[in-house]
Each structure stands twice: as structure tokens, then as C-alpha cells.
Amino acid sequence: MSTLQTGEPDIPDGTLEALVHLVETGPVSLGGYTIAEIDAVGGIGHLLEEQPSSELVAEAVRSLAARSLIVTEAGSDRLQIRGDLGIATAFQHRSRIMLDARVTGSEPDHPWRFVLMPQPEGVTLEVLIDALGIHFYSLRGSEKTLDRLWERLPAGDRGPDDADADTVLPASPHTALVSVSTWDDAQNRETHDVVLAQDGDRCHVFLRSPDDPGRLVAAGMDNDEWRDLLTRLTSTS
């Protein structure tokens, strides 16, 4: 893989074309990294629950350097990110759409957070985050990545239009907050939230009230409708 520099990481056209072609044959794993390692190479801050301490970042730099994932050339003070970590970082920075799904009711050894960053080429950078905070990166076809997400989210028959979020959510064994954010080069950001809650054979869908964004209101959507909404929000076309 090519060497990438921090600041404004990019993917050479030839490498990008090769990656897109490779994804057509199956998913491409880009490895797993800690929060501190992501922060050390200038990864997208939207992925961080909180800023890691300077001590953790310093240890992460030593670990990445020992694995030759970051290097500096003689006479230069610019950090270079190599290999799969460089590719993952560059895809993060070129993304302008992010779907961030956080679920309850998952098994302890399974991911609880799923981040998707769709790309214009029809591939998506998928980040699975487990209870230890390890971020597992991979590149997949965008449609298949959404199908994988649907399998992890609550689903069921349409919930009633008058459901009360404050009553339904605490009682549900399986809930999800799905946030789709878009931003421009100036980091102006817009976010849409969809909240799902399993209730037996039903799946309640809540959206933020347009009059009071702090309040969730029942949307009365079925599976196809809320999935179609999220698909439209993550479209790169």
C-alpha cells in the first residue's frame, strides 16, 4: 500500500481503483486499532467518544512506530501513515457522510457501535467498535454494508403512531440510535436521528420532533420505510 501523510491524507488514483476492484471480489479488512491510535494519526474526531489522554496517545505512537505503520523521513518532521492504517485514515478524511449506529442488547463479545462512511465509488468504509473500544476497519460494497447493518438493528411490525418514547425505550431489550451526519469542507454539520426499539414482534420508530428537537415522536414506519429513509440519507449521489 502507498504511504500517506497526515494533514490532508489522500489515496492515489491507481490505488483507489485497485481497492474498488478488490472490494468487488469481497470485503477488504484494514485491521483493528485503538482510540488512541486513531487519534495519534489524525483520524476523524467524530469516531471518538472522548479525547484520549496524552499518555495513551504517546504510547500509541510508540506502538504504531514499532509496527512501521507510522514513519518520518530523514530531514522531515511530517508523520507518514503506511499500509492499511493509511488507507483507513484517508477514507475517513475523504468522507462527507457518516452513519453512526449504537445498539443495546448486543452480546459482550460483539460490536455495539457500527459506523459507515459511504464513498462515491460505491464502496463503504465500515467501522465496528467493540466493548474494549477497538475499531475494526473494512471496505465493503455499499449495498452489502447496509444489509449487514439491518441484521444488527431492531426490526419487526410497524409500531403505533401514538407510542410514547419515554415508556417504550426503557422497557425494550434491544434499542438503537442511528445518526446520519453530513458535513462540508468547513465542517458545517447536519445530523438526522432515527431511534428504534424492539417490542415483541413490533419495532417502534421514533424521530426528533421538528418543533422540539429534544423530544422523540413516533413515526409509525415499517421496516422498509425506515430503512429507505436511512438509505436516502446516506446516498452519495
N, C-alpha and C positions, 0 to 999 in steps of 0.2 A: 504494500500500500504506500501511497505517497506521503511525504512529510508535510504537515500543516502547521501554520504559525498561529499563535494566539493573537487577539485583537480583532481581526476580520478573517476568520478561517474560511477557506473555500475549497471546493472539490474540483480538480482539473476535469475538463470536459471528457477526456478519454476515460478517466477513472469512473466518472458518473455514468457514462454509457455502459461501461463494463458491469457496474454494480446493478443497474436497472436490468440488464440482460441476465445477470446471475439470479436476481430475485424471481425472474420468470420461471426459473427451474426449481425454486424452493426458497424457504426463508434463509436469510444470511445472519448468523449470530455475530454480534460485535462485542461480546463479553459482558462481565458484571463489574461494577465499580461502586465505591462507597460515596457518600455525600461529600466527604472531604476531598476525595479525588476529583469529583466533578467540579467542585468549587476551585480547586487548585489550577485547573486548566481553563477556567473561564466558561464553564458550562452554563446553560440558561438558568437564571436565578429562579424562574417560575417552578422549577422542579424541587427547590429546596424548601423544606418545612421551616427550617431556621438556619441562620448562618453558623457554620461550624466554627469552633474556636481556632485561634491562630496556631495553637499547638497541634491540633488534629490536622490542619492544612499542611503544616511543616512536615509532619510525619508522612502525610500522603505524597508530598513532593519527593521525599526520600524513597518511598516505595515505588513510585512511578519511574523515578530515575534509575533505580536498581533493576527494573524490568525493561529499561531502554524505551519506555513509552514517551518520555519527555527528554529532550537533549538541548544543548546550546552549542552552536558552532564557535570555533575559535574566533575571538575578536568581536563577538556579538553578544548582546545582553538580552536578546529576544528568545523566548522559550518556544521550542518546536514540539508539536504533538505528533507522534508517529502511530502508524498502524491503525487498528480498528478503533482505538480511542479517538484518534484524529478524525476518522470518518464520522463517528457518532457525534463528536463535538461540532463538526462542520454542518451536519444535517440539522442539529438543533438550531444553529445560528441562522440558517437559511429559511427556517420555518416561520410562517406568519399565522399559523393556525395550530391550536393545541386543544385536544380533548383530554380532560383530566377526570377520571372516574375513580371514586373512592367508595369501597363497599364495606358493609358489616356482615358478619356471619360467615366469613371465609375461614378455612382451616388454618391453624397456626403456621404450617409449613407451606402455605400457598400465598401468592401475591394478594395484597389488599388494595393496591392502587395501580391503575393502568393509565399510562399516558401515551397518547397517539399524536404524532406530528406528521400529517399527510403532506406529500410533496407533489409538485405539478406533474411529475413524470409517472404518476400512478402507483408509486410506492409510498409506504408509510414507515417512519421510524417509530417502533413500538418500545416502550419502556415499562417493564414490570418491576414493581417495588415490593419487597417482602418486609416482614416484621423487623428485620435487622437493619433495614434501610439500604440494602444492596439494590442497585439499579441495574437490571439486566436489559441490555440493548439488543435489538434485532431489526432488520429490514424485511418487510413483507409486502405483498401486494395489498393495495388499499382495501379492496372489497373483502378479501380474506381476513384482513386485520379486524374490520368491523364485525364480521361473522364471529370471530373469536371473542370479541368483546361482548356481543349479545349473549353468548353462552355463560358469561360470568355475572350478568346483571339479573335482577329480579324480572320475572315475566309471569303472565297469566291473563285471565279475562279482564275486560275493561272494568275499572273501579267506578263507583258512583260519582256524579258531578258535585255532590254536596259533602264529600268526605272531609273530615277535619284533620289537618296535618298534625296538630299537637296531640291528637288522640291516636292516630294511626301509626306514626313513626316510632314512638316509644314501645309500642306493642308488637312491632314487626320483627321477625327473626332475621330478615335479610333486607337491607336497605342499600341505596346507592345515591350518592351525589355526583352528578355528571355535569361538569362545567366545560363549556366550549368558549375559548378565548381567541380573539383575533387582534393583531396589533400591526402597526406600520413601523417604518424605519425610525420614526421619532419616539417609538414605544408608547404611542397612544393606544390604549387597550379597551376592548369592549368584550363583555362576558355575558353568556346566557347560561342559566342553570336549569337542569331538569332533575327532579328528585323522585326516586322510585321506591316503593315499599311493597313487599310481599305480604299478602293477607290470604292465607289458604290458597285457593285456586285463582285468586284475583291479584292484580298488580295495580296499585294506586300510582297515579302520576300527578305530580304537583309542579307548578311553575310559579315564579315570583309574580306577585300582583303588580300590574303596571302602575297602579295608583299608590301602592305602598310596597316597595321592593323588599322590605324586611319581612313581609308576610307571604306564606305559601298558600296557593289556592289550587283546588283540584281541577285538573284539565280534562278528565274523562276520556283519555286517549286509550286506544288499544295498542297492542304490541307493534303492529305495522305503523301506526301513526306516530308514536314517539320515536321509533327507530328511524322513520323517514325524516322527522324533524332534525335529529342529530346528524343524519347523513347529509342533509342540505347545509347545515351549519358548518360541517367540516369539508365541504366541497372546495376544491382549489380552482375550479373553472369559473 
